[in-house]
Amino acid sequence: MDCSGTSQYDRAVDELHAVLGFDPANGLAHFYLGYAFAEMKKFRDALRSFEKAREETGGMPWLAESIAWIHGQTGNRRAARVAFD
């Protein structure tokens, strides 16, 4: 999915919400939704999506990195370190 402009990220969010409407446990869709939100600087939504992705995938290690990155973007260094625990 090439979404280089904000409006394209908005479209991606809409499409990913549609996917999640059919398959709410789709961890990969939650991950990509978090990525889209992060690119839009909607860090609270991104964090929520990454955490849901971690829950649905059983805690894939690369999700800890995404969660830590979001915490770092918001200046919460302590939470960023804890994300790897």
N, C-alpha and C positions, 0 to 999 in steps of 0.2 A: 504494500500500500504506500504510494508516494503522496505524502501530504505536506508539501513544503510551505503552504500558506495557512493562516489561521482558519480561513473558511474551509479549507480541506480537512483540517483537524476537526472542525465542527462536524463535517460530513462523516468522518471516521467515527467520531463519538456516536453519532446517530446510528450508523451501521452496526457498530459493536453493541449498542443497546438493543438493537433488533436481534442480533445473534443471541444475546443473553436472555432475551424474551423467550426464545425457543429452548435454550440450554443454559439455565442460570448457574450451573456448576462448571461451566467451561472456563477452566483456569487460564488458558491461553488468551481467551477473549478479555478476561479481567486484566491480564498483564498488558495487552495492547491498549486497552482503555486507559490504564494508568499512564502508559507512555504518552498517549495523545494528550491527556490532561496535563502531564508534566511539561510538554512542549508548549502548551497554552498558558503555562504558569499558574495553573489551578492545582496547587500543591496539595491542598487538603483532599480534593477529589482523587488526585493521583495516589496519595498514600492509602486512602480507603480501597482503591482498586487493587493496588499492589498487595495489600494485606489480604484481601479477598482471594486474590490469585494464589497467595501462599497457602491459605486455608484449603482451597479447592485442589491444589496439586500435591498436598502433603508436605509442603515446605521445600520446594526446589531451592538449592543453594543460591542460584543467581537472583532469586527474588530478594534475598537479604541485602544484596548489593543495591538493588533498585530502591528498597525501602531506606537504606542508609543514605543513598544519594539524595532522596527527597528530604530527609531530615537535615542533611548538609545544606541543601538549597534554602531551607528555612532558618538556618542558623542554629539548629538544635544538635550540636555536636555530641552531646551525651547520648541522645536517642540514636544517633547515627552509629556510635560504637556499640550500643546495646543491640542493635539490629542484627549483629553477627553472632550474638550469644544464642 
